[in-house]
Amino acid sequence: MLDLPNQSGKITKADIIDALYEKTGLNRIEIRTALDLIIDQMKVALVKRQVIELRGFGTFEVKIRKARTRARNPRTGESIEIHSHGVVSFRSGRELKQAVWAINDNNAQPKFADSKHLNSTPQDTQIK
């Protein structure tokens, strides 16, 4: 696992590059180039409406939002029409779901409503 800095709760591309550099010793320029190529290929695939499946992590796909006329311009209050458009959707994979299952407001073990899960760990609990 990569140790990424946790300054503000967000990780940037530069943080990922630095972590990969520390872990692998590869050249930072090569790492940046590879990461940029991966991101570019993902963009191209999504624009072509292809589904990107990264097993254990998740699935990216484009979904189409219907056109609507109920939207309002917040400055003028006038009703505006929004045409149908694509949006990127992400569904987390099973391994990612299980890895983040125990996260809650107190960063402690989750409290299950079902008594059979009270003594189980996130790995014991199967998420569908």
MOPAC internal coordinates of N, CA, C and O (Angstrom, degrees):
PM7 1SCF
backbone

  N    0.0000 0     0.00 0     0.00 0    0    0    0
  C    1.4398 1     0.00 0     0.00 0    1    0    0
  C    1.5229 1   108.47 1     0.00 0    2    1    0
  O    1.2310 1   120.74 1   -35.77 1    3    2    1
  N    1.3284 1   116.19 1   144.23 1    3    2    1
  C    1.4516 1   121.04 1   178.74 1    5    3    2
  C    1.5172 1   109.75 1   -84.80 1    6    5    3
  O    1.2310 1   120.81 1   -42.26 1    7    6    5
  N    1.3293 1   116.06 1   137.74 1    7    6    5
  C    1.4562 1   120.32 1   174.95 1    9    7    6
  C    1.5142 1   108.13 1   -92.38 1   10    9    7
  O    1.2310 1   120.86 1   -73.23 1   11   10    9
  N    1.3300 1   115.96 1   106.77 1   11   10    9
  C    1.4523 1   121.17 1  -179.10 1   13   11   10
  C    1.5171 1   109.64 1  -102.92 1   14   13   11
  O    1.2310 1   119.96 1   -36.11 1   15   14   13
  N    1.3379 1   117.67 1   143.89 1   15   14   13
  C    1.4580 1   119.74 1   178.82 1   17   15   14
  C    1.5227 1   110.51 1   -64.91 1   18   17   15
  O    1.2310 1   120.74 1   -30.49 1   19   18   17
  N    1.3002 1   116.18 1   149.51 1   19   18   17
  C    1.4549 1   120.57 1  -177.76 1   21   19   18
  C    1.5251 1   109.71 1  -124.59 1   22   21   19
  O    1.2310 1   120.42 1  -124.21 1   23   22   21
  N    1.3503 1   116.80 1    55.79 1   23   22   21
  C    1.4512 1   120.01 1  -176.71 1   25   23   22
  C    1.5322 1   111.37 1   -65.27 1   26   25   23
  O    1.2310 1   120.20 1   120.94 1   27   26   25
  N    1.3017 1   117.22 1   -59.06 1   27   26   25
  C    1.4546 1   120.24 1  -172.48 1   29   27   26
  C    1.5204 1   112.61 1  -116.69 1   30   29   27
  O    1.2310 1   119.75 1  -168.24 1   31   30   29
  N    1.3079 1   118.07 1    11.76 1   31   30   29
  C    1.4521 1   120.23 1  -179.06 1   33   31   30
  C    1.5141 1   112.87 1    87.16 1   34   33   31
  O    1.2310 1   119.93 1  -176.64 1   35   34   33
  N    1.3370 1   117.74 1     3.36 1   35   34   33
  C    1.4580 1   119.25 1   176.44 1   37   35   34
  C    1.5143 1   109.06 1  -129.23 1   38   37   35
  O    1.2310 1   121.23 1   -28.22 1   39   38   37
  N    1.3140 1   115.26 1   151.78 1   39   38   37
  C    1.4514 1   122.87 1  -178.94 1   41   39   38
  C    1.5309 1   107.41 1  -116.36 1   42   41   39
  O    1.2310 1   120.47 1   -48.96 1   43   42   41
  N    1.3151 1   116.70 1   131.04 1   43   42   41
  C    1.4530 1   120.99 1   179.30 1   45   43   42
  C    1.5254 1   110.24 1   -99.78 1   46   45   43
  O    1.2310 1   121.35 1    -9.95 1   47   46   45
  N    1.3232 1   115.03 1   170.05 1   47   46   45
  C    1.4609 1   119.65 1   176.46 1   49   47   46
  C    1.5275 1   109.81 1   -60.77 1   50   49   47
  O    1.2310 1   119.96 1   141.54 1   51   50   49
  N    1.3229 1   117.68 1   -38.46 1   51   50   49
  C    1.4682 1   121.51 1   178.57 1   53   51   50
  C    1.5318 1   110.65 1   -61.96 1   54   53   51
  O    1.2310 1   120.02 1   141.64 1   55   54   53
  N    1.3449 1   117.57 1   -38.36 1   55   54   53
  C    1.4682 1   121.03 1   177.53 1   57   55   54
  C    1.5279 1   110.71 1   -63.16 1   58   57   55
  O    1.2310 1   120.54 1   139.00 1   59   58   57
  N    1.3183 1   116.57 1   -41.00 1   59   58   57
  C    1.4613 1   120.78 1   179.23 1   61   59   58
  C    1.5235 1   110.08 1   -65.40 1   62   61   59
  O    1.2310 1   120.43 1   136.55 1   63   62   61
  N    1.3183 1   116.79 1   -43.45 1   63   62   61
  C    1.4658 1   121.15 1   179.02 1   65   63   62
  C    1.5249 1   110.36 1   -61.12 1   66   65   63
  O    1.2310 1   120.44 1   134.01 1   67   66   65
  N    1.3309 1   116.76 1   -45.99 1   67   66   65
  C    1.4719 1   120.30 1   178.73 1   69   67   66
  C    1.5249 1   111.67 1   -61.02 1   70   69   67
  O    1.2310 1   120.22 1   137.34 1   71   70   69
  N    1.3302 1   117.19 1   -42.66 1   71   70   69
  C    1.4621 1   120.97 1  -179.40 1   73   71   70
  C    1.5299 1   110.78 1   -65.58 1   74   73   71
  O    1.2310 1   120.36 1   138.72 1   75   74   73
  N    1.3359 1   116.92 1   -41.28 1   75   74   73
  C    1.4611 1   120.13 1   177.40 1   77   75   74
  C    1.5321 1   110.83 1   -65.54 1   78   77   75
  O    1.2310 1   120.33 1   142.63 1   79   78   77
  N    1.3068 1   116.98 1   -37.37 1   79   78   77
  C    1.4625 1   121.16 1   177.14 1   81   79   78
  C    1.5304 1   110.51 1   -61.76 1   82   81   79
  O    1.2310 1   120.71 1   132.85 1   83   82   81
  N    1.3359 1   116.24 1   -47.15 1   83   82   81
  C    1.4691 1   120.57 1   179.84 1   85   83   82
  C    1.5253 1   111.41 1   -63.53 1   86   85   83
  O    1.2310 1   120.11 1   142.02 1   87   86   85
  N    1.3130 1   117.40 1   -37.98 1   87   86   85
  C    1.4616 1   121.71 1  -176.16 1   89   87   86
  C    1.5278 1   112.57 1   -77.17 1   90   89   87
  O    1.2310 1   120.56 1   142.16 1   91   90   89
  N    1.3549 1   116.53 1   -37.84 1   91   90   89
  C    1.4604 1   119.43 1  -172.28 1   93   91   90
  C    1.5188 1   113.91 1  -107.80 1   94   93   91
  O    1.2310 1   120.06 1   154.28 1   95   94   93
  N    1.3208 1   117.48 1   -25.72 1   95   94   93
  C    1.4566 1   120.11 1  -175.82 1   97   95   94
  C    1.5175 1   113.12 1    78.29 1   98   97   95
  O    1.2310 1   120.19 1  -175.16 1   99   98   97
  N    1.3389 1   117.25 1     4.84 1   99   98   97
  C    1.4602 1   120.52 1   177.26 1  101   99   98
  C    1.5272 1   109.39 1   -68.27 1  102  101   99
  O    1.2310 1   120.85 1   -19.26 1  103  102  101
  N    1.3009 1   115.99 1   160.74 1  103  102  101
  C    1.4504 1   123.17 1   178.78 1  105  103  102
  C    1.5298 1   110.01 1   -64.74 1  106  105  103
  O    1.2310 1   120.16 1   -45.67 1  107  106  105
  N    1.3349 1   117.30 1   134.33 1  107  106  105
  C    1.4735 1   121.27 1  -179.45 1  109  107  106
  C    1.5306 1   111.50 1   -59.51 1  110  109  107
  O    1.2310 1   120.10 1   141.75 1  111  110  109
  N    1.3202 1   117.42 1   -38.25 1  111  110  109
  C    1.4687 1   120.69 1  -179.56 1  113  111  110
  C    1.5207 1   110.20 1   -64.48 1  114  113  111
  O    1.2310 1   120.24 1   138.65 1  115  114  113
  N    1.3295 1   117.14 1   -41.35 1  115  114  113
  C    1.4652 1   120.59 1   178.38 1  117  115  114
  C    1.5252 1   111.02 1   -66.50 1  118  117  115
  O    1.2310 1   120.59 1   140.50 1  119  118  117
  N    1.3208 1   116.48 1   -39.50 1  119  118  117
  C    1.4684 1   120.20 1   178.22 1  121  119  118
  C    1.5188 1   109.80 1   -63.95 1  122  121  119
  O    1.2310 1   120.02 1   134.39 1  123  122  121
  N    1.3345 1   117.56 1   -45.61 1  123  122  121
  C    1.4705 1   121.49 1   179.47 1  125  123  122
  C    1.5289 1   109.84 1   -61.15 1  126  125  123
  O    1.2310 1   120.30 1   136.61 1  127  126  125
  N    1.3287 1   117.03 1   -43.39 1  127  126  125
  C    1.4624 1   121.11 1   179.70 1  129  127  126
  C    1.5216 1   110.87 1   -61.72 1  130  129  127
  O    1.2310 1   120.40 1   134.02 1  131  130  129
  N    1.3272 1   116.84 1   -45.98 1  131  130  129
  C    1.4696 1   120.73 1   179.58 1  133  131  130
  C    1.5240 1   111.05 1   -62.61 1  134  133  131
  O    1.2310 1   120.51 1   135.90 1  135  134  133
  N    1.3212 1   116.62 1   -44.10 1  135  134  133
  C    1.4668 1   120.36 1  -179.81 1  137  135  134
  C    1.5286 1   110.42 1   -64.63 1  138  137  135
  O    1.2310 1   120.21 1   137.47 1  139  138  137
  N    1.3324 1   117.21 1   -42.53 1  139  138  137
  C    1.4698 1   120.48 1   177.22 1  141  139  138
  C    1.5216 1   111.66 1   -61.58 1  142  141  139
  O    1.2310 1   120.35 1   139.60 1  143  142  141
  N    1.3374 1   116.93 1   -40.40 1  143  142  141
  C    1.4655 1   120.57 1   178.38 1  145  143  142
  C    1.5237 1   111.53 1   -64.26 1  146  145  143
  O    1.2310 1   120.64 1   138.91 1  147  146  145
  N    1.3217 1   116.37 1   -41.09 1  147  146  145
  C    1.4738 1   120.33 1   177.98 1  149  147  146
  C    1.5244 1   109.99 1   -61.58 1  150  149  147
  O    1.2310 1   120.65 1   132.26 1  151  150  149
  N    1.3217 1   116.36 1   -47.74 1  151  150  149
  C    1.4688 1   120.57 1  -179.34 1  153  151  150
  C    1.5263 1   110.57 1   -63.07 1  154  153  151
  O    1.2310 1   120.17 1   136.71 1  155  154  153
  N    1.3453 1   117.28 1   -43.29 1  155  154  153
  C    1.4646 1   120.40 1   178.43 1  157  155  154
  C    1.5199 1   111.61 1   -61.23 1  158  157  155
  O    1.2310 1   119.99 1   137.17 1  159  158  157
  N    1.3274 1   117.62 1   -42.83 1  159  158  157
  C    1.4570 1   120.75 1   179.09 1  161  159  158
  C    1.5253 1   111.41 1   -64.27 1  162  161  159
  O    1.2310 1   120.57 1   143.12 1  163  162  161
  N    1.3238 1   116.51 1   -36.88 1  163  162  161
  C    1.4629 1   119.89 1   177.42 1  165  163  162
  C    1.5272 1   110.39 1   -65.84 1  166  165  163
  O    1.2310 1   120.10 1   138.48 1  167  166  165
  N    1.3411 1   117.41 1   -41.52 1  167  166  165
  C    1.4673 1   120.87 1   177.99 1  169  167  166
  C    1.5261 1   110.92 1   -61.44 1  170  169  167
  O    1.2310 1   120.83 1   133.65 1  171  170  169
  N    1.3406 1   116.01 1   -46.35 1  171  170  169
  C    1.4690 1   120.52 1  -179.57 1  173  171  170
  C    1.5363 1   109.86 1   -59.84 1  174  173  171
  O    1.2310 1   120.52 1   134.72 1  175  174  173
  N    1.3096 1   116.60 1   -45.28 1  175  174  173
  C    1.4683 1   120.72 1  -179.64 1  177  175  174
  C    1.5254 1   110.92 1   -62.04 1  178  177  175
  O    1.2310 1   120.23 1   136.27 1  179  178  177
  N    1.3214 1   117.16 1   -43.73 1  179  178  177
  C    1.4654 1   120.11 1  -179.06 1  181  179  178
  C    1.5281 1   111.48 1   -66.59 1  182  181  179
  O    1.2310 1   120.13 1   140.91 1  183  182  181
  N    1.3255 1   117.36 1   -39.09 1  183  182  181
  C    1.4699 1   120.22 1   177.94 1  185  183  182
  C    1.5218 1   109.93 1   -62.96 1  186  185  183
  O    1.2310 1   120.20 1   147.20 1  187  186  185
  N    1.3278 1   117.23 1   -32.80 1  187  186  185
  C    1.4677 1   121.70 1   176.64 1  189  187  186
  C    1.5281 1   112.06 1   -81.43 1  190  189  187
  O    1.2310 1   120.90 1  -175.77 1  191  190  189
  N    1.3316 1   115.88 1     4.23 1  191  190  189
  C    1.4688 1   124.00 1  -179.70 1  193  191  190
  C    1.5135 1   112.54 1    63.60 1  194  193  191
  O    1.2310 1   120.52 1  -148.28 1  195  194  193
  N    1.3373 1   116.62 1    31.72 1  195  194  193
  C    1.4533 1   121.04 1   174.11 1  197  195  194
  C    1.5272 1   108.36 1   -87.18 1  198  197  195
  O    1.2310 1   120.85 1   -29.01 1  199  198  197
  N    1.3037 1   115.99 1   150.99 1  199  198  197
  C    1.4572 1   122.39 1   177.43 1  201  199  198
  C    1.5255 1   108.17 1   -90.09 1  202  201  199
  O    1.2310 1   120.57 1   -46.31 1  203  202  201
  N    1.3275 1   116.51 1   133.69 1  203  202  201
  C    1.4652 1   121.52 1   178.27 1  205  203  202
  C    1.5196 1   107.39 1  -107.43 1  206  205  203
  O    1.2310 1   120.70 1   -63.99 1  207  206  205
  N    1.3172 1   116.26 1   116.01 1  207  206  205
  C    1.4561 1   121.14 1  -179.01 1  209  207  206
  C    1.5233 1   109.44 1  -113.30 1  210  209  207
  O    1.2310 1   120.71 1   -63.78 1  211  210  209
  N    1.3174 1   116.24 1   116.22 1  211  210  209
  C    1.4603 1   122.39 1   176.15 1  213  211  210
  C    1.5287 1   106.16 1  -110.98 1  214  213  211
  O    1.2310 1   120.78 1   -82.46 1  215  214  213
  N    1.3096 1   116.12 1    97.54 1  215  214  213
  C    1.4687 1   120.91 1  -174.28 1  217  215  214
  C    1.5208 1   111.41 1   -54.79 1  218  217  215
  O    1.2310 1   121.16 1   -45.36 1  219  218  217
  N    1.3111 1   115.39 1   134.64 1  219  218  217
  C    1.4534 1   121.72 1  -179.54 1  221  219  218
  C    1.5186 1   112.61 1    86.58 1  222  221  219
  O    1.2310 1   120.40 1   161.91 1  223  222  221
  N    1.3337 1   116.84 1   -18.09 1  223  222  221
  C    1.4654 1   120.36 1   179.87 1  225  223  222
  C    1.5161 1   110.68 1  -109.22 1  226  225  223
  O    1.2310 1   120.19 1   119.19 1  227  226  225
  N    1.3305 1   117.24 1   -60.81 1  227  226  225
  C    1.4488 1   118.95 1   179.20 1  229  227  226
  C    1.5153 1   112.66 1   165.59 1  230  229  227
  O    1.2310 1   121.44 1     5.60 1  231  230  229
  N    1.3302 1   114.84 1  -174.40 1  231  230  229
  C    1.4521 1   122.69 1  -176.36 1  233  231  230
  C    1.5178 1   109.67 1  -127.87 1  234  233  231
  O    1.2310 1   121.37 1   -50.08 1  235  234  233
  N    1.3287 1   114.99 1   129.92 1  235  234  233
  C    1.4612 1   122.01 1   174.62 1  237  235  234
  C    1.5198 1   107.97 1  -105.50 1  238  237  235
  O    1.2310 1   120.50 1   -40.86 1  239  238  237
  N    1.3305 1   116.65 1   139.14 1  239  238  237
  C    1.4493 1   120.59 1   175.11 1  241  239  238
  C    1.5181 1   109.43 1  -155.73 1  242  241  239
  O    1.2310 1   120.97 1   -17.38 1  243  242  241
  N    1.3280 1   115.74 1   162.62 1  243  242  241
  C    1.4579 1   121.16 1   178.43 1  245  243  242
  C    1.5212 1   108.04 1   -99.65 1  246  245  243
  O    1.2310 1   121.34 1   -49.56 1  247  246  245
  N    1.3187 1   115.05 1   130.44 1  247  246  245
  C    1.4643 1   120.99 1   174.17 1  249  247  246
  C    1.5218 1   107.22 1  -116.88 1  250  249  247
  O    1.2310 1   120.65 1   -28.90 1  251  250  249
  N    1.3222 1   116.37 1   151.10 1  251  250  249
  C    1.4528 1   121.26 1  -178.14 1  253  251  250
  C    1.5281 1   109.55 1  -100.37 1  254  253  251
  O    1.2310 1   121.27 1   -54.16 1  255  254  253
  N    1.3248 1   115.17 1   125.84 1  255  254  253
  C    1.4677 1   120.96 1   174.32 1  257  255  254
  C    1.5237 1   108.14 1   -88.61 1  258  257  255
  O    1.2310 1   120.56 1   -42.95 1  259  258  257
  N    1.2952 1   116.53 1   137.05 1  259  258  257
  C    1.4616 1   121.53 1  -179.19 1  261  259  258
  C    1.5270 1   110.43 1   -69.96 1  262  261  259
  O    1.2310 1   121.49 1   -26.04 1  263  262  261
  N    1.3258 1   114.75 1   153.96 1  263  262  261
  C    1.4642 1   120.30 1   174.41 1  265  263  262
  C    1.5283 1   108.80 1   -68.37 1  266  265  263
  O    1.2310 1   121.02 1   -29.79 1  267  266  265
  N    1.3288 1   115.65 1   150.21 1  267  266  265
  C    1.4696 1   119.17 1   177.85 1  269  267  266
  C    1.5223 1   109.25 1  -152.02 1  270  269  267
  O    1.2310 1   121.40 1   -22.31 1  271  270  269
  N    1.3164 1   114.94 1   157.69 1  271  270  269
  C    1.4632 1   119.66 1  -179.55 1  273  271  270
  C    1.5217 1   112.29 1  -118.91 1  274  273  271
  O    1.2310 1   119.73 1  -176.16 1  275  274  273
  N    1.3086 1   118.13 1     3.84 1  275  274  273
  C    1.4603 1   120.39 1  -177.07 1  277  275  274
  C    1.5234 1   113.78 1   -83.44 1  278  277  275
  O    1.2310 1   120.20 1   175.80 1  279  278  277
  N    1.3026 1   117.22 1    -4.20 1  279  278  277
  C    1.4657 1   119.02 1  -179.11 1  281  279  278
  C    1.5229 1   109.72 1   -70.52 1  282  281  279
  O    1.2310 1   121.09 1   -29.53 1  283  282  281
  N    1.3362 1   115.53 1   150.47 1  283  282  281
  C    1.4612 1   120.56 1   178.88 1  285  283  282
  C    1.5146 1   110.45 1  -124.91 1  286  285  283
  O    1.2310 1   121.32 1   -37.51 1  287  286  285
  N    1.3235 1   115.07 1   142.49 1  287  286  285
  C    1.4544 1   120.85 1   173.39 1  289  287  286
  C    1.5233 1   106.68 1   -71.08 1  290  289  287
  O    1.2310 1   118.84 1   -59.88 1  291  290  289
  N    1.3336 1   119.82 1   120.12 1  291  290  289
  C    1.4636 1   120.38 1  -175.42 1  293  291  290
  C    1.5263 1   113.69 1   -65.21 1  294  293  291
  O    1.2310 1   119.59 1   154.70 1  295  294  293
  N    1.3177 1   118.39 1   -25.30 1  295  294  293
  C    1.4654 1   120.71 1  -179.90 1  297  295  294
  C    1.5184 1   112.66 1   -79.39 1  298  297  295
  O    1.2310 1   121.02 1   135.37 1  299  298  297
  N    1.3396 1   115.65 1   -44.63 1  299  298  297
  C    1.4676 1   119.19 1  -174.48 1  301  299  298
  C    1.5198 1   112.83 1  -100.82 1  302  301  299
  O    1.2310 1   120.37 1   158.90 1  303  302  301
  N    1.3231 1   116.90 1   -21.10 1  303  302  301
  C    1.4540 1   120.36 1  -177.89 1  305  303  302
  C    1.5173 1   112.95 1    81.31 1  306  305  303
  O    1.2310 1   120.00 1   177.62 1  307  306  305
  N    1.3353 1   117.60 1    -2.38 1  307  306  305
  C    1.4599 1   119.71 1  -178.20 1  309  307  306
  C    1.5249 1   110.35 1   -74.45 1  310  309  307
  O    1.2310 1   121.29 1   -32.18 1  311  310  309
  N    1.3175 1   115.13 1   147.82 1  311  310  309
  C    1.4547 1   121.93 1   179.50 1  313  311  310
  C    1.5263 1   108.59 1   -75.21 1  314  313  311
  O    1.2310 1   120.90 1   -45.45 1  315  314  313
  N    1.3260 1   115.88 1   134.55 1  315  314  313
  C    1.4620 1   119.79 1   179.51 1  317  315  314
  C    1.5189 1   109.84 1  -126.41 1  318  317  315
  O    1.2310 1   121.45 1   -25.00 1  319  318  317
  N    1.3166 1   114.82 1   155.00 1  319  318  317
  C    1.4544 1   120.60 1   179.33 1  321  319  318
  C    1.5222 1   109.17 1   -96.40 1  322  321  319
  O    1.2310 1   120.74 1   -48.01 1  323  322  321
  N    1.3224 1   116.18 1   131.99 1  323  322  321
  C    1.4500 1   121.82 1   175.84 1  325  323  322
  C    1.5218 1   106.95 1  -111.31 1  326  325  323
  O    1.2310 1   120.89 1   -58.72 1  327  326  325
  N    1.3246 1   115.89 1   121.28 1  327  326  325
  C    1.4615 1   121.33 1  -179.70 1  329  327  326
  C    1.5240 1   109.87 1   -74.14 1  330  329  327
  O    1.2310 1   120.77 1   -19.59 1  331  330  329
  N    1.3194 1   116.13 1   160.41 1  331  330  329
  C    1.4626 1   119.19 1   175.72 1  333  331  330
  C    1.5232 1   107.65 1   -62.52 1  334  333  331
  O    1.2310 1   121.04 1   -34.39 1  335  334  333
  N    1.3335 1   115.62 1   145.61 1  335  334  333
  C    1.4609 1   120.12 1  -176.09 1  337  335  334
  C    1.5212 1   109.64 1  -156.82 1  338  337  335
  O    1.2310 1   121.37 1   -19.77 1  339  338  337
  N    1.3270 1   114.99 1   160.23 1  339  338  337
  C    1.4495 1   120.60 1   179.95 1  341  339  338
  C    1.5164 1   111.72 1   -87.07 1  342  341  339
  O    1.2310 1   120.78 1   -32.52 1  343  342  341
  N    1.3169 1   116.11 1   147.48 1  343  342  341
  C    1.4649 1   123.14 1   173.36 1  345  343  342
  C    1.5258 1   107.75 1  -135.35 1  346  345  343
  O    1.2310 1   120.90 1   -33.72 1  347  346  345
  N    1.3178 1   115.89 1   146.28 1  347  346  345
  C    1.4586 1   120.16 1   178.77 1  349  347  346
  C    1.5223 1   108.67 1   -82.97 1  350  349  347
  O    1.2310 1   121.31 1   -47.15 1  351  350  349
  N    1.3038 1   115.10 1   132.85 1  351  350  349
  C    1.4586 1   121.90 1   179.26 1  353  351  350
  C    1.5258 1   108.27 1  -116.38 1  354  353  351
  O    1.2310 1   120.49 1   -37.10 1  355  354  353
  N    1.3326 1   116.67 1   142.90 1  355  354  353
  C    1.4585 1   121.61 1   177.38 1  357  355  354
  C    1.5104 1   108.85 1  -127.79 1  358  357  355
  O    1.2310 1   120.93 1   -49.51 1  359  358  357
  N    1.3295 1   115.83 1   130.49 1  359  358  357
  C    1.4676 1   122.09 1   173.44 1  361  359  358
  C    1.5160 1   107.09 1  -117.80 1  362  361  359
  O    1.2310 1   120.52 1   -56.43 1  363  362  361
  N    1.2954 1   116.61 1   123.57 1  363  362  361
  C    1.4651 1   119.03 1  -178.66 1  365  363  362
  C    1.5261 1   110.72 1   -71.41 1  366  365  363
  O    1.2310 1   121.59 1   -32.12 1  367  366  365
  N    1.3329 1   114.57 1   147.88 1  367  366  365
  C    1.4564 1   121.38 1   177.74 1  369  367  366
  C    1.5164 1   110.94 1   -82.08 1  370  369  367
  O    1.2310 1   120.74 1    -9.87 1  371  370  369
  N    1.3121 1   116.19 1   170.13 1  371  370  369
  C    1.4588 1   121.85 1  -175.94 1  373  371  370
  C    1.5281 1   112.00 1   -58.52 1  374  373  371
  O    1.2310 1   119.89 1   134.07 1  375  374  373
  N    1.3340 1   117.81 1   -45.93 1  375  374  373
  C    1.4703 1   120.09 1  -178.07 1  377  375  374
  C    1.5217 1   111.53 1   -64.06 1  378  377  375
  O    1.2310 1   119.83 1   139.99 1  379  378  377
  N    1.3317 1   117.92 1   -40.01 1  379  378  377
  C    1.4624 1   120.70 1   177.95 1  381  379  378
  C    1.5282 1   110.37 1   -66.67 1  382  381  379
  O    1.2310 1   120.25 1   137.83 1  383  382  381
  N    1.3176 1   117.13 1   -42.17 1  383  382  381
  C    1.4683 1   120.74 1   177.73 1  385  383  382
  C    1.5258 1   110.51 1   -58.13 1  386  385  383
  O    1.2310 1   120.81 1   134.49 1  387  386  385
  N    1.3241 1   116.06 1   -45.51 1  387  386  385
  C    1.4553 1   119.80 1  -178.77 1  389  387  386
  C    1.5234 1   111.45 1   -67.81 1  390  389  387
  O    1.2310 1   120.24 1   145.06 1  391  390  389
  N    1.3290 1   117.15 1   -34.94 1  391  390  389
  C    1.4630 1   120.42 1  -178.97 1  393  391  390
  C    1.5226 1   112.17 1   -67.30 1  394  393  391
  O    1.2310 1   119.86 1   147.40 1  395  394  393
  N    1.3210 1   117.87 1   -32.60 1  395  394  393
  C    1.4695 1   120.58 1  -177.16 1  397  395  394
  C    1.5261 1   112.81 1  -101.67 1  398  397  395
  O    1.2310 1   120.13 1  -178.21 1  399  398  397
  N    1.3208 1   117.35 1     1.79 1  399  398  397
  C    1.4664 1   121.54 1  -174.93 1  401  399  398
  C    1.5238 1   112.86 1   -56.55 1  402  401  399
  O    1.2310 1   119.31 1   140.42 1  403  402  401
  N    1.3163 1   118.92 1   -39.58 1  403  402  401
  C    1.4659 1   121.88 1  -173.79 1  405  403  402
  C    1.5226 1   113.18 1   -80.66 1  406  405  403
  O    1.2310 1   119.54 1   175.00 1  407  406  405
  N    1.3141 1   118.48 1    -5.00 1  407  406  405
  C    1.4676 1   120.05 1  -178.98 1  409  407  406
  C    1.5247 1   109.55 1   -73.23 1  410  409  407
  O    1.2310 1   120.97 1   -49.10 1  411  410  409
  N    1.3257 1   115.76 1   130.90 1  411  410  409
  C    1.4575 1   120.79 1   174.57 1  413  411  410
  C    1.5273 1   108.35 1  -145.87 1  414  413  411
  O    1.2310 1   119.80 1     6.89 1  415  414  413
  N    1.3233 1   117.98 1  -173.11 1  415  414  413
  C    1.4642 1   121.75 1  -176.85 1  417  415  414
  C    1.5209 1   113.05 1   -59.46 1  418  417  415
  O    1.2310 1   120.14 1   146.15 1  419  418  417
  N    1.3099 1   117.34 1   -33.85 1  419  418  417
  C    1.4642 1   121.08 1  -177.82 1  421  419  418
  C    1.5194 1   112.45 1   -95.25 1  422  421  419
  O    1.2310 1   120.58 1  -178.29 1  423  422  421
  N    1.3452 1   116.49 1     1.71 1  423  422  421
  C    1.4561 1   123.04 1  -176.77 1  425  423  422
  C    1.5297 1   111.07 1    55.71 1  426  425  423
  O    1.2310 1   121.17 1  -142.27 1  427  426  425
  N    1.3161 1   115.38 1    37.73 1  427  426  425
  C    1.4640 1   121.70 1   179.72 1  429  427  426
  C    1.5237 1   108.13 1  -118.39 1  430  429  427
  O    1.2310 1   121.09 1     2.86 1  431  430  429
  N    1.3298 1   115.52 1  -177.14 1  431  430  429
  C    1.4535 1   119.67 1   177.91 1  433  431  430
  C    1.5303 1   109.58 1   -62.37 1  434  433  431
  O    1.2310 1   120.01 1   -35.93 1  435  434  433
  N    1.3311 1   117.58 1   144.07 1  435  434  433
  C    1.4631 1   120.33 1  -179.37 1  437  435  434
  C    1.5185 1   111.49 1   -68.75 1  438  437  435
  O    1.2310 1   121.33 1   -25.68 1  439  438  437
  N    1.3154 1   115.06 1   154.32 1  439  438  437
  C    1.4560 1   121.25 1   175.62 1  441  439  438
  C    1.5138 1   106.95 1  -104.51 1  442  441  439
  O    1.2310 1   120.83 1   -62.31 1  443  442  441
  N    1.3345 1   116.02 1   117.69 1  443  442  441
  C    1.4424 1   120.88 1  -177.79 1  445  443  442
  C    1.5206 1   109.43 1   -92.30 1  446  445  443
  O    1.2310 1   121.19 1   -40.86 1  447  446  445
  N    1.3209 1   115.32 1   139.14 1  447  446  445
  C    1.4596 1   120.27 1   178.08 1  449  447  446
  C    1.5258 1   110.61 1   -73.80 1  450  449  447
  O    1.2310 1   120.61 1   150.14 1  451  450  449
  N    1.3011 1   116.44 1   -29.86 1  451  450  449
  C    1.4536 1   122.34 1  -178.06 1  453  451  450
  C    1.5375 1   108.75 1   -86.03 1  454  453  451
  O    1.2310 1   119.86 1   -54.94 1  455  454  453
  N    1.3387 1   117.87 1   125.06 1  455  454  453
  C    1.4638 1   121.39 1  -174.58 1  457  455  454
  C    1.5232 1   113.26 1   -63.12 1  458  457  455
  O    1.2310 1   118.97 1   153.99 1  459  458  457
  N    1.3242 1   119.57 1   -26.01 1  459  458  457
  C    1.4558 1   119.89 1  -179.23 1  461  459  458
  C    1.5273 1   111.50 1   -68.99 1  462  461  459
  O    1.2310 1   119.81 1   163.83 1  463  462  461
  N    1.3549 1   117.98 1   -16.17 1  463  462  461
  C    1.4546 1   121.87 1   179.48 1  465  463  462
  C    1.5272 1   113.30 1   -99.38 1  466  465  463
  O    1.2310 1   119.63 1  -178.96 1  467  466  465
  N    1.3231 1   118.31 1     1.04 1  467  466  465
  C    1.4614 1   120.36 1  -174.80 1  469  467  466
  C    1.5223 1   113.18 1   -60.24 1  470  469  467
  O    1.2310 1   119.88 1   142.94 1  471  470  469
  N    1.3077 1   117.84 1   -37.06 1  471  470  469
  C    1.4573 1   120.32 1  -178.09 1  473  471  470
  C    1.5262 1   112.83 1  -104.64 1  474  473  471
  O    1.2310 1   120.18 1  -168.48 1  475  474  473
  N    1.3238 1   117.25 1    11.52 1  475  474  473
  C    1.4574 1   119.27 1  -178.41 1  477  475  474
  C    1.5233 1   110.65 1   -91.09 1  478  477  475
  O    1.2310 1   121.66 1   -24.01 1  479  478  477
  N    1.3071 1   114.43 1   155.99 1  479  478  477
  C    1.4552 1   120.52 1   175.34 1  481  479  478
  C    1.5167 1   107.82 1   -97.00 1  482  481  479
  O    1.2310 1   119.47 1   -14.74 1  483  482  481
  N    1.3435 1   118.61 1   165.26 1  483  482  481
  C    1.4599 1   119.59 1   179.49 1  485  483  482
  C    1.5294 1   112.62 1   -57.69 1  486  485  483
  O    1.2310 1   119.53 1   148.22 1  487  486  485
  N    1.3525 1   118.51 1   -31.78 1  487  486  485
  C    1.4533 1   120.45 1   178.99 1  489  487  486
  C    1.5166 1   111.56 1   -69.23 1  490  489  487
  O    1.2310 1   120.29 1   150.92 1  491  490  489
  N    1.3409 1   117.06 1   -29.08 1  491  490  489
  C    1.4582 1   120.93 1   179.68 1  493  491  490
  C    1.5139 1   111.72 1   -75.79 1  494  493  491
  O    1.2310 1   120.11 1   156.01 1  495  494  493
  N    1.3070 1   117.40 1   -23.99 1  495  494  493
  C    1.4521 1   122.52 1  -176.04 1  497  495  494
  C    1.5154 1   109.43 1   -89.90 1  498  497  495
  O    1.2310 1   120.54 1   -59.53 1  499  498  497
  N    1.3090 1   116.57 1   120.47 1  499  498  497
  C    1.4475 1   119.54 1  -178.32 1  501  499  498
  C    1.5135 1   108.90 1   -87.93 1  502  501  499
  O    1.2310 1   120.75 1   -51.78 1  503  502  501
  N    1.3304 1   116.17 1   128.22 1  503  502  501
  C    1.4619 1   122.55 1  -179.95 1  505  503  502
  C    1.5167 1   108.19 1  -105.87 1  506  505  503
  O    1.2310 1   120.98 1   -47.23 1  507  506  505
  N    1.3010 1   115.74 1   132.77 1  507  506  505
  C    1.4735 1   119.01 1  -179.72 1  509  507  506
  C    1.5011 1   109.60 1  -108.54 1  510  509  507
  O    1.2310 1   120.10 1   180.00 1  511  510  509

